[in-house]
C-alpha cells in the first residue's frame, strides 16, 4: 500500500510539475523584437516562414525573446527593410540578399546566382565552405548579422504571355526578375524590372510587364499568377537554389547573452531546412493543380535558349566580380566551390536521378 501511495504521489508530482512547466512555458519576454519582411503578411511559404521563425525563437528561448512580424508595408516598405534593420528601427529583417545589390554587389551571391548552386550545394558552401563567414564580412559594414533562413529549392523559369522558342523571343521582353538573373536578361535583350511580391500580379495582368518569375508552383498559385499569364516555363536557370535570409541588427544581437545568441542562430538553421522541405512537398501538389485544374501550359526552355543564357550568365557574373574587392573575394570562393562540388553532384544526385528516370 505504501509503495502504491508512493508511486501515485510521484505520478501526481510529475503531472503537477509538467502542468507547472507548461503553464509557465512562456516567461515574460526580456527582449521584444520587431521583424520586418519583404513578403506580404502571412504569404504562404515565404511570409509564413518568417512567422514560423519568430514562433520558434519564442519557444526555444522559453519566451525570453518575443518577435513581432510585420509584413511588407506595415512598418516599412518591402525594399526598405535592409536600411530599417541597419539603423535599428527593427531588430530583424526577412528577405533575400539579391534585393540589396544596390548596397553591395557581393550580396547577390548569398541568395541566387544564375546556373549556380542547388539548395544542397548552397548549404554546403555556406556552412562548411566558408560562405557564411564571407556573408558576415559583407554585412558587417552595415551593422548586421547575416543568416540563412530558408530555401525554395530550384525555382520555376517564370510566367510568360508569349512562347519562348528562341533567344530572339527574349528581346524587348519586360520581365520582373531581380538580381544577377535580371542582368543576364538585360544582356540577352530584355528589360528586367524589380518589383516586390505584392505588385507582381497587377503588373502582369495590366501588361505593364510581359513576364515574371516569382518562386515555384506553391507560391505562384497563391498569387494567382496563372490568371494573368498562359505559359509556365522551367527550369529556373536564374535561381537554382534560392537562399532566403534573416539579418539581425548587430548591436541588438550582441546585447543578447551567449545562450540566446546560440539559440537564435540554431533557429535560423532549422528554418532554413524546414522551408526547403515544405517547398518540396507543396510545389509538387501545386504544380499538379495548376496543370490539371487550371489548364496551365507547362513548357521547357529550348536547349539553345538555355545554352545562350548560361553563356551570358558566366560573362555577367565574372564582370560583377570585378566591381570591388569584397565581391571578387566572394566570387572566387563561390566559383572554386562550384567547380569542385559539380563533380560530386554529377556522380551522386545527378547520376542517380538520371538512372531513376530510365524506363
N, C-alpha and C positions, 0 to 999 in steps of 0.2 A: 504493500500500500504506500509506504514511504517513497519507494522507488518510482511508483506511478505518479505520485504527487510531485516528485522532483522533476520527472520528465514533463509533466503537464505545466509545471511552473516555468521550466526552462523554455518550453514551447511558447508559452504566453509572453515571456520576456522577449523572446526573439521577435514575435509578431509585434509586440509593443515597440521594440527598438526599430523594426522596419517601418512601422507607422510613423514613428517619430522622425526617422530619416526622410521618408517620403513626404511627410507633412512639412518638413523644413528643408526640402531639397534645394530650394532656391533662396539663398540668403539675400539680404538687402544688397543691391549692387554697390560695389566700391567704385566702379568705373562705368559711366554712362556714355556710350559712344554713338556716333551717327555714321551710317554708311550710305554714301550717295552712289547711284549706279547710272550707267548709260542705257539701261533697259527700261521699257515701260513697266509700271508697277505690276508685280505678280505675273509677268510674262512667262509662259511655260518654258522650262528648261533653263533659260538664262536668268530671268528675274527670280524665279523660284529657287534657282541655285544660290543666289545671293541671300534669299530668305533662309534657306537651309543652313548656310554657313553661319549666319547670325544666330540661329537656334542652337547649332552645335556648340558655338563658343559659350553661349549662356549655360548650356547643360554641362559641358566639360569643365567649366570653371565654377560649377555649383552656384551659379547666379552672381558671381563676383564681377563679371563683365556683362553688361546688358547693351545690346546693339540694336538700334532702331534703323530700319532700312527705308530709304527714300528712293522712289522711282524717278526716272528721268523727268526733269521739270518741276518736281515737287519742292526741292530745296534749291537746286541749281540746274542749269541746262545739261542735257545729256553729254555734250562735249566740253563742259566746264568743270567736270568732276576732278580732273587732274590738278588744276590750279586750286580748287577748293580744299582738297586734302593737303596739298603742299603748304598752303598758308594757314591751315588749322581750322578752317570753317567746319570741316568734318574730319573725323579721325580715320575713316576708311573709304576707299573707293573700289567699285567693282566694274570692270570693263574689259577692254582688250588693248594691248600695248601698241598696236599699229595705229590707233587713233591719235597717238601723240608724236607722230613723226615730225610735226612742226616744232616740237620741243627738243627731240633728239632723234636723229636718223637711225641710231642704233636700236631704239626701242622696238622697231618693227620686227627684228629678228626673234623677239621673245613672244611673238604671237603667231605669225604665219609667214612663211617665205614660199613663193611660188615654186613648185616642184622641189620643195624642201623635205621636211621630216614628217613622218606619220606620228600619231599620238604616242605610240610606244617608243619610237625613236626619240621624239622630243623629250619625253620624261627621262630617258637615259642621259641625254645631253645636259638637261637642267640639273638633275640630282646627282649624277655621278660623272659628268663630263666637263664640269667647270662652267656650265651655262648660268647657273643661279648666282655664282659669285660675280660673273660679268654683269648680269642683270642688276645686281645690287650696286655695282660700281657706277652704272649708268644712272640709277635712280638716286644715288647718294647726293648728287649735285642739286636735286630738287627737294631734299629733306624727306625722302620717302623710303619706306621699307618695301621691297618687292616681294611678290609671292604668286606662284601659280595657284589658281583656284577653280579649275575646270578645264575640260577639253571636249570639243564637239566631235572629234574624230574627223575622217575625211568628209569634207562638205560637198554639196552639190555644185555644179557649174553655174546654175542660175536659171532664171525665168526670162524667156525671150518672146517678143511678139513677132518675130520672123525666124525662119530657119537659118541655121549657120551651116552652110555647105562648103565654104572655103574661107580662106583668110580675108578675101575681098569683102565678105559679109560683115566683118568687124569694123570696116572703115566707116566713119561717121556715126557709129553706134554710141548713143548716150546711155551709159550704164552705171548704176550705183555699185561701186566696187572700191573698197578702201585699200590703204597700204601699198605694198610693192606690187600687188596684182593690178592696182589702178595704173601704176606707171607702165606696166607691161602692156595693158590695153591701150594706153595712150601711144606707145611706140608702135603698136600694130595699126594705128589709125583711128582708134575710138576716142571717146571723151569720157573719162572717169568722173563720177560725181560722188561726193561724200555726203551721205545723209544718215541721221540717226534712225534707228529702227522704226519709230513711230511715224516717220514721214515717207516710208517706202511705198506702202500700198497706194495712197492717194496720188503720189508722183507717177507710179506706173500706170495707174488707171486713167489718169488725165492725159498721158502721153508726154509729160514733162521729161520722162526718161523712157528709153526703148526696152531696157532690160535691167535686171537686178540680180545680184546674188544676195543671199541672206545667210542661212546656215544649212539646214537639211530638212527633210520632209516633216519632221515633228514640229519644228519652229515655223517652217514655211506654211504649213497647214493652219497653224494657229493664227497667222497673219492673214490668211485667206488669199495668198498670192495667186492661187490657181484661178481666182475670179478675175484677175487682171492681165494674165498672160497665158498663152496657149502651149508653148513648148518648154519642157523642163529638161535641161541638159546636165550631163555628168561626164567625167568626174570633176570635182572641184580642184583643178590644177593649181589654183591660186591659194587654196587653203587646205593642205593635205592633212593637217592635224592641229587645228587652231587652239592654242592655249589661251584661256581667259585668265584674268588676273584679279587679285585683290591687293591693292597697295595701301600702306598704312603710314600715317604721319609719324615720322621718325621720333620726334620729341615725345609724342603720346605713347608710342610703343616702348621706348626706353624708360618711361616713367613706371611701367609695369614691373612688378617683382619677377625674378627669374622663372618661377614656376608658371606664371601666367603667360610670359613670353613663349615658353616652350609649348604650352597648351594651344595658344593661338597658331603657332607655326604648324603644329600637328593637325589642327582643324583645317587649315588650308590644304594640306596634303590629302586629307580624307575627302574634302570637297572636290579636289582635282580628280581623284579616282572615281568618285561617285557620279559626277556629271557624265563622264565618258561611258560608264556602264549604263546609265539611264538613256543616253543618246542611242546606244547600240540597240536597245530593246524598242524604244519608241519610234525611232526612224524607220525601222523595218515595218512596223504596223501602219505608220502614217503613209509610207510610200505605196503600200498596197491599197490603202483607202483612196489616195489621190488618183491612182490609175483606174481602179475598178469602180469606184463610186462617182468620181468627178470627171472621168474621161481625159485626164491629163496625158499628153503625148510625151512619152519619155524618149529622149534622144541621147545618143553618144556623140561627143565631139569627133569629127572626122580625124583620122590619123595625121593628115597633113596640117590641120589646124593645131593639133597638139604639138607636133614637131616644131612648127614655127613659134608657138608660144614658149616652148622650152628654150629655143634658141635665143629669143628676145629676153626671156627671163634671166638667163645666165649673164647676158650683157648688162641688163639693168641692175641686177644685184651687185655685180662686180663694180659698176660705176658708183652705186650708192656707197659702197665701202670706202671709196676714196675721199668722201666729204669731210671726214675728220678722223683723228687718231683713235678715238674710242670705238667708232663704228668699224674701222679697219681691224681693230683688235677682236671685236665680236665676230666679224665676218670670217677672219682667219680661223677662229676656233670652230665656228659653225661649219664651214666648208670642209675642214680637216676631219671633223667628226662624221659628217655626212658621207664622205668618201670611204671612211672606214666601216661605218655601220651598214652601208648599202650592200657590201659584200656578204655580211652575215644575214641580212634580211633576204637576200637573193636565195640563199641555200636553206633558210629556215621558213619564215612565214610565206614568202612568195612562192617557193617551190612546193610547199605543202598545199597552198590554195590552188595552184595550177593542177596538182595531182588530184585533189579532191573534186575538181571540176570535170575531170575526164569521165566519159560515159561509155 
